[in-house]
Amino acid sequence: MSASPEPAKDETIVLRDAFVPQGRTVAFENGWTWVAQAWTIFSRAAGVWIGMVIALVLIYVLLAVLPVAGAIASIVAGPVFTGGLMLASRTIDQGGEPQFAQLFGGFKHRFGALVGVGALYFAGMALIVLLVVLATGTGVWAALQAQTPEAVMAAGATLLLALLIFLALLMPLLMAMWFAPPLIVFHELGAVAAMQASFMGCLRNMLPFLLYGIVLLIASIVASIPLMLGWLILGPVTAASIYTAYRDIYFTS
């Protein structure tokens, strides 16, 4: 009796190369390359991408109708939708035709881990807000009630301090979440392991991320000028750039 054949290996472009679990350091100029490659992924299926972005906007608008539950659901579901966009990005990268339904792929594939990242992100945001309130005390509330010029100046300083503390605490959380969706959907990591690997990948590439951030900042200003319509393009490009950066950082070249 002959032995049963082994399952066929995944021959995708990404998974052929050696996976680097904690990420590798790439060149500074790669921050631009991520965006350029993301544009290529978008342009190959612009109609599908724009359709997915419009659907996401409508979903988040509907969730916004629910004051508290909707806001929580929006945050928790974010990585799930991102997971679906990563699946679409890889399909295009492989030369295939993406499907609109891939937007919801994260609800079918690795949903538990993806929603776990969303829940951890929400918990982290709540903790950060609590820490900011504790650090600034009643200063922020008093700042909002300022009326005299002196009080307004003091209010500005207090609000600036609160903002700086918030951003300083938020940055590590964003780093932990950024690459978690592709690490989960393509490598079946758990939520915590994926966030740890994402944080390390970002930490090792602060310089290319600086260039990447500058490019996206300039692009966001341009995209916002014509009645925000430019975001129909920039939104998909930004999503695809998460995939292109992941592919660059977590695989040997």
Contacts in CASP RR format, 6 or more apart in sequence:
PFRMAT RR
TARGET T0000
AUTHOR 0000-0000-0000
METHOD contacts of the structure
MODEL  1
MSASPEPAKDETIVLRDAFVPQGRTVAFENGWTWVAQAWTIFSRAAGVWI
GMVIALVLIYVLLAVLPVAGAIASIVAGPVFTGGLMLASRTIDQGGEPQF
AQLFGGFKHRFGALVGVGALYFAGMALIVLLVVLATGTGVWAALQAQTPE
AVMAAGATLLLALLIFLALLMPLLMAMWFAPPLIVFHELGAVAAMQASFM
GCLRNMLPFLLYGIVLLIASIVASIPLMLGWLILGPVTAASIYTAYRDIY
FTS
12 90 0 8 1.000
12 94 0 8 1.000
13 90 0 8 1.000
13 93 0 8 1.000
13 94 0 8 1.000
14 90 0 8 1.000
14 93 0 8 1.000
14 186 0 8 1.000
14 247 0 8 1.000
14 251 0 8 1.000
15 186 0 8 1.000
17 251 0 8 1.000
17 252 0 8 1.000
17 253 0 8 1.000
18 251 0 8 1.000
18 252 0 8 1.000
19 187 0 8 1.000
19 250 0 8 1.000
19 251 0 8 1.000
20 249 0 8 1.000
20 250 0 8 1.000
20 251 0 8 1.000
20 252 0 8 1.000
21 197 0 8 1.000
21 250 0 8 1.000
22 197 0 8 1.000
22 200 0 8 1.000
22 201 0 8 1.000
22 204 0 8 1.000
23 197 0 8 1.000
23 200 0 8 1.000
23 201 0 8 1.000
23 204 0 8 1.000
23 249 0 8 1.000
23 250 0 8 1.000
24 204 0 8 1.000
24 249 0 8 1.000
24 250 0 8 1.000
24 252 0 8 1.000
25 204 0 8 1.000
25 205 0 8 1.000
26 205 0 8 1.000
26 208 0 8 1.000
26 248 0 8 1.000
26 249 0 8 1.000
27 208 0 8 1.000
28 207 0 8 1.000
28 208 0 8 1.000
28 210 0 8 1.000
28 211 0 8 1.000
29 208 0 8 1.000
29 211 0 8 1.000
30 205 0 8 1.000
30 208 0 8 1.000
30 245 0 8 1.000
30 248 0 8 1.000
31 208 0 8 1.000
31 209 0 8 1.000
31 211 0 8 1.000
31 212 0 8 1.000
31 215 0 8 1.000
31 245 0 8 1.000
32 211 0 8 1.000
32 212 0 8 1.000
32 215 0 8 1.000
33 244 0 8 1.000
33 248 0 8 1.000
34 208 0 8 1.000
34 212 0 8 1.000
34 241 0 8 1.000
34 244 0 8 1.000
34 245 0 8 1.000
34 248 0 8 1.000
35 212 0 8 1.000
35 215 0 8 1.000
35 216 0 8 1.000
35 219 0 8 1.000
35 237 0 8 1.000
35 241 0 8 1.000
35 244 0 8 1.000
37 240 0 8 1.000
37 241 0 8 1.000
37 244 0 8 1.000
38 237 0 8 1.000
38 238 0 8 1.000
38 239 0 8 1.000
38 240 0 8 1.000
38 241 0 8 1.000
38 243 0 8 1.000
38 244 0 8 1.000
39 237 0 8 1.000
39 240 0 8 1.000
41 89 0 8 1.000
41 92 0 8 1.000
41 93 0 8 1.000
41 240 0 8 1.000
41 243 0 8 1.000
41 244 0 8 1.000
42 49 0 8 1.000
42 233 0 8 1.000
42 236 0 8 1.000
42 237 0 8 1.000
42 240 0 8 1.000
44 92 0 8 1.000
44 95 0 8 1.000
45 88 0 8 1.000
45 92 0 8 1.000
45 97 0 8 1.000
45 98 0 8 1.000
46 233 0 8 1.000
46 236 0 8 1.000
48 88 0 8 1.000
48 98 0 8 1.000
48 99 0 8 1.000
48 100 0 8 1.000
49 88 0 8 1.000
49 98 0 8 1.000
49 236 0 8 1.000
49 240 0 8 1.000
50 232 0 8 1.000
50 233 0 8 1.000
50 236 0 8 1.000
51 100 0 8 1.000
52 85 0 8 1.000
52 88 0 8 1.000
52 100 0 8 1.000
52 102 0 8 1.000
52 103 0 8 1.000
52 236 0 8 1.000
53 231 0 8 1.000
53 232 0 8 1.000
53 235 0 8 1.000
53 236 0 8 1.000
54 232 0 8 1.000
55 100 0 8 1.000
55 103 0 8 1.000
56 81 0 8 1.000
56 103 0 8 1.000
60 74 0 8 1.000
63 70 0 8 1.000
63 71 0 8 1.000
63 73 0 8 1.000
63 74 0 8 1.000
64 70 0 8 1.000
64 71 0 8 1.000
64 74 0 8 1.000
66 73 0 8 1.000
72 122 0 8 1.000
75 118 0 8 1.000
75 121 0 8 1.000
75 122 0 8 1.000
75 125 0 8 1.000
76 115 0 8 1.000
76 116 0 8 1.000
76 118 0 8 1.000
76 119 0 8 1.000
76 121 0 8 1.000
76 122 0 8 1.000
77 115 0 8 1.000
77 118 0 8 1.000
78 118 0 8 1.000
79 114 0 8 1.000
79 115 0 8 1.000
79 116 0 8 1.000
79 117 0 8 1.000
79 118 0 8 1.000
79 121 0 8 1.000
79 177 0 8 1.000
79 180 0 8 1.000
79 181 0 8 1.000
79 184 0 8 1.000
80 106 0 8 1.000
80 107 0 8 1.000
80 111 0 8 1.000
80 114 0 8 1.000
80 115 0 8 1.000
80 118 0 8 1.000
81 103 0 8 1.000
81 104 0 8 1.000
81 106 0 8 1.000
82 114 0 8 1.000
82 181 0 8 1.000
82 239 0 8 1.000
82 242 0 8 1.000
83 105 0 8 1.000
83 106 0 8 1.000
83 110 0 8 1.000
83 114 0 8 1.000
83 181 0 8 1.000
83 182 0 8 1.000
83 184 0 8 1.000
83 185 0 8 1.000
84 102 0 8 1.000
84 103 0 8 1.000
84 104 0 8 1.000
84 105 0 8 1.000
84 106 0 8 1.000
84 109 0 8 1.000
84 181 0 8 1.000
84 185 0 8 1.000
85 102 0 8 1.000
85 103 0 8 1.000
85 239 0 8 1.000
85 240 0 8 1.000
85 242 0 8 1.000
85 243 0 8 1.000
86 181 0 8 1.000
86 182 0 8 1.000
86 185 0 8 1.000
86 186 0 8 1.000
86 242 0 8 1.000
86 243 0 8 1.000
86 246 0 8 1.000
87 102 0 8 1.000
87 105 0 8 1.000
87 106 0 8 1.000
87 109 0 8 1.000
87 185 0 8 1.000
88 98 0 8 1.000
88 99 0 8 1.000
88 102 0 8 1.000
88 103 0 8 1.000
89 239 0 8 1.000
89 240 0 8 1.000
89 242 0 8 1.000
89 243 0 8 1.000
89 244 0 8 1.000
90 186 0 8 1.000
90 243 0 8 1.000
91 97 0 8 1.000
91 98 0 8 1.000
91 99 0 8 1.000
91 102 0 8 1.000
92 98 0 8 1.000
92 240 0 8 1.000
93 243 0 8 1.000
93 247 0 8 1.000
106 114 0 8 1.000
106 185 0 8 1.000
109 185 0 8 1.000
110 184 0 8 1.000
110 185 0 8 1.000
110 188 0 8 1.000
112 191 0 8 1.000
113 184 0 8 1.000
113 188 0 8 1.000
113 189 0 8 1.000
113 190 0 8 1.000
113 191 0 8 1.000
113 194 0 8 1.000
114 181 0 8 1.000
114 184 0 8 1.000
114 185 0 8 1.000
114 191 0 8 1.000
116 191 0 8 1.000
117 177 0 8 1.000
117 180 0 8 1.000
117 181 0 8 1.000
117 184 0 8 1.000
117 191 0 8 1.000
117 194 0 8 1.000
117 195 0 8 1.000
118 177 0 8 1.000
118 191 0 8 1.000
119 191 0 8 1.000
120 191 0 8 1.000
120 192 0 8 1.000
120 195 0 8 1.000
121 173 0 8 1.000
121 177 0 8 1.000
124 173 0 8 1.000
125 170 0 8 1.000
125 173 0 8 1.000
128 166 0 8 1.000
128 169 0 8 1.000
128 170 0 8 1.000
128 173 0 8 1.000
129 166 0 8 1.000
131 165 0 8 1.000
131 169 0 8 1.000
132 162 0 8 1.000
132 165 0 8 1.000
132 166 0 8 1.000
132 169 0 8 1.000
133 140 0 8 1.000
135 161 0 8 1.000
135 162 0 8 1.000
135 165 0 8 1.000
136 158 0 8 1.000
136 161 0 8 1.000
136 162 0 8 1.000
136 165 0 8 1.000
139 158 0 8 1.000
140 158 0 8 1.000
140 159 0 8 1.000
140 162 0 8 1.000
142 151 0 8 1.000
142 155 0 8 1.000
142 158 0 8 1.000
143 154 0 8 1.000
143 155 0 8 1.000
143 156 0 8 1.000
143 158 0 8 1.000
143 159 0 8 1.000
144 155 0 8 1.000
146 152 0 8 1.000
146 154 0 8 1.000
146 155 0 8 1.000
172 199 0 8 1.000
175 198 0 8 1.000
175 199 0 8 1.000
175 201 0 8 1.000
175 202 0 8 1.000
175 203 0 8 1.000
176 195 0 8 1.000
176 196 0 8 1.000
176 198 0 8 1.000
176 199 0 8 1.000
177 195 0 8 1.000
177 198 0 8 1.000
178 198 0 8 1.000
178 202 0 8 1.000
178 242 0 8 1.000
179 194 0 8 1.000
179 197 0 8 1.000
179 198 0 8 1.000
179 201 0 8 1.000
179 202 0 8 1.000
179 242 0 8 1.000
179 245 0 8 1.000
179 246 0 8 1.000
179 249 0 8 1.000
179 250 0 8 1.000
180 191 0 8 1.000
180 194 0 8 1.000
180 195 0 8 1.000
180 197 0 8 1.000
180 198 0 8 1.000
181 194 0 8 1.000
181 242 0 8 1.000
182 242 0 8 1.000
182 243 0 8 1.000
182 246 0 8 1.000
183 189 0 8 1.000
183 194 0 8 1.000
183 197 0 8 1.000
183 198 0 8 1.000
183 246 0 8 1.000
183 250 0 8 1.000
184 190 0 8 1.000
184 191 0 8 1.000
184 194 0 8 1.000
187 194 0 8 1.000
189 197 0 8 1.000
197 250 0 8 1.000
201 249 0 8 1.000
201 250 0 8 1.000
202 209 0 8 1.000
204 249 0 8 1.000
205 249 0 8 1.000
212 241 0 8 1.000
212 245 0 8 1.000
216 234 0 8 1.000
216 238 0 8 1.000
216 241 0 8 1.000
219 234 0 8 1.000
219 237 0 8 1.000
220 234 0 8 1.000
222 230 0 8 1.000
223 229 0 8 1.000
223 230 0 8 1.000
223 231 0 8 1.000
223 233 0 8 1.000
223 234 0 8 1.000
223 235 0 8 1.000
224 230 0 8 1.000
224 231 0 8 1.000
END
